[in-house]
């Protein structure tokens, strides 16, 4: 089920490279890597590094009384990463090539996150 959601997000987003479901403890649940020429994305390493940042963002949102953090986007020179929090323990992320369809990735992550939340709570 995780593979279905990840594949759907990556394959149906222009510029999609990889997807990942990971716990905030840095342990990956599942990942999907688009078959593509060139250097592969090490999606699990990206997820582990960003899980540390996500914990700080969640903490900052709470301290600022801004409510629960739901989504984070990190745009770098060679890759954009869109991360959607599933629940208090897990998040889903998609890596995009430069110029990828950020809006479509956000939409597909939002709709896919609810399916993943159901599966993770079962």
Buried (B, 14 or more C-beta within 10 A) or exposed (E): EBEBBBBBBBEEBEBBBBBBBBBBEBEBBBBBBBEEEEEEBBBBEBBBEBBEEBEEBBEEBEEEEEEEBEEBEBEEEEBBBBBBBBEEEBBBBBBBBEEBBBEBBBBBBBEBBEBBBEBBEE
